[in-house]
């Protein structure tokens, strides 16, 4: 996918030569490698974009928290489009039933993860040690035309990290 990402980014005015685009060849859960590749120790990233990826990440809740805490700078955006656990109990039951089978041919993809809720639930410690929501802004919506009867129910979100 890297050649496609480079082409799309170039069309939007981003490229690796001027440092406005960095493509990493490590998993989202490997925060230390991300920071090392970027050559920084403080949260350097303006925007994290996740498109249909958190369904297959090991330990997704921890990965999301670590990305927000260690990679996303204050005021930065977390943008995502993911298929998530359906709010309807009957559909969620089928998602849970199919998830182990689905994961085998689709590289660990799980249909039954409430990814949108995990992102929304990220808390960070303030300087005082009190934990509060990571977000100063939250916006969450469904995919246009997605029925709640769909096993592949999607959510789209834009969350802004508090400063």
N, C-alpha and C positions, 0 to 999 in steps of 0.2 A: 504493500500500500504506500510505501514511502514515495515512489515516483509520482503517484497520484496526488499525495498530500503536497509535495513540492510544487506541482503544476497548479493546483488550486490556490495555494498560498501565493505563488508568484502572480497569478491573476488578480489577487487581492492586494498586492503591493508588499508582500512579506518574502524575505529570502534569507538563506543561511549566511550569505556573504556579508551582509551588514549586521547580522546578529538579531534581526527582527523575527527570525524563525529558528527554532531549535527542535530537531527531531531526535528523540531518544530511543535507543534500542534496549530498553530494559522495562520490566514490568512496573505498573503503577505502585505496587506494594514495596518496591525497592527505593525508598526515599533517600537513603544515603547515596546510592549511585546516581540518582537524579541530581542531588546537590553537588556531588563531585563532578558530574558531567557539565554542570552549569558553572562550576568554579566558585561557588558561594557557600556561605554558612547561614545566611539569613533568608527568610522567605522572599524569593526573587520574582515570582511569577504573577503577572497581572490577571491572567485568565487561564483556568483549567477547563478543558472541553472534554466531555465524556459522551461518546456516542456508541450505544450498544456494546459496552465493554465491561461494566461493573457486574454484569450477570455471571461472568466467568473468573473474576478475580478471587484468589484465595483470601479468606478473612476480610471480606469487603468492609465491614464496619470499621475495623482498625485501619485499613488502607485509606478509607475516606477521611477519617479523623486525622491521620498523619499527613495526608496531602494538604488538608485545610490548615492544619497547625504549622507544618514545616515548609511547605512549598508555596502556598497562596499568600501573597502579601496583604496586609490590611487594606481594605478598600477594593481588593481583587474580586473577580467574579468566578463563580463555579457554574458553568453552563452544562446542561446534560439533556440527553434524549435517551431514555432507557425503557425497555419493557419491564414491567414491575408486577408485583403481586396485586391481583385484582381485588377491589374492595367488596365485591359480591362473594359471599361465603360459598355458594354453589360453584362459581367459576374458580375461585381460589382452591377449592377441593380438587378440581381437575388439574389445575396447575401443579399442585403438590404431588398428585398421582403421576403425572407425566414427567415431572422434573428429573428424576433419576434416569429415566430412559432417554429423554431428550439430551441430557448432558453427555452421553457417550458419543454420539456422532457429531455433536456440535461443540467440541473442545471445552467441556465443563460448563457450558451455558446453563443457567438455572432460570426457569420460568417463574419461580416462586419467591423471588427476593423483593422485599419492600424497599428498594433502593431509594426511592424518593423520600421515604420516612427516615431512613438512616441519614441521608444528607441533611434533611431538615432538623434532625435531632443532634447534630454535632454541637458539643459544648466545649468551651475553652476556658482555662483558668485566667482570671484577671490578675493584675499585679498583686492584689490583695489576697490571692489564692482562691477567691470565690469563683465557682464555675458558672458561666452563663452562656447563653446561645452564641454561637460563632457568627450569627448573621445579623446585619443591620437592615437588610432588605431580603424579602422572599417573594418569589413569584413562581407559581406552579400551575400548569394547565395540561390538559390531555391533548392527544393527537387528534386533529380535525377528522371527523368521520369514524373514529374508534368507538365501537360499541362496548358497553360494559360487559357484554356477553363474550367478549373476545379473550381467548387464552393468551394472546400476545398483546395485552393491554399496555399502552405506553403513557409515560408522563414526560413532560418537558419542564425544565426548570431553569430559573436564573436566580442565583443566590449571591449576595454581596457580603463579603466578610467585614465584620465590624472593625473600626479603626481604634 
